[in-house]
């Protein structure tokens, strides 16, 4: 079986092109997490590399299976040139390390919070994990390994995150859609909520 991370990076390059920057972060007791930056068409995309090296496991499981379990990487897309979004590299690495550090299984509809702005001046401290498959398709791995899913991240304001906790991810996404919210705008204000 080829190295999972080499396959993941190849999929990202095939889909998004060559990264123009990369940064690596290592947290005590965790594997190295890299964040790759891809630019083009007025967008900058940040993709984690390292989260999928091991499957995410339920923290209540008695024994962690080293092969089976969901695998994922995170992808954040924002309009370029409007804010210093490169400062999001460390928060993204923190989110990608959360399965190892906190025993989280990151799935679509989940909220992830870093407790500080995602980049300087950002009104966002958390993200909504969206459904995969739109930008970067799942990467199938040899059995018995689960495929790697590339999970889009949608930045949320504090009010949106609180509203989502009460109403759910689908309701928040419907509200964004109804308001015509540009979720790639790094300077956007929160959507109007009831």
PyMOL commands that set and color helices and strands:
alter all, ss='L'
color gray80, all
select helices_A, chain A and resi 4-16+51-53+85-102+158-167+169-179
alter helices_A, ss='H'
color red, helices_A
select strands_A, chain A and resi 21-25+33-40+43-49+71-79+111-113+124-129+148-157
alter strands_A, ss='S'
color yellow, strands_A
deselect
rebuild
show_as cartoon
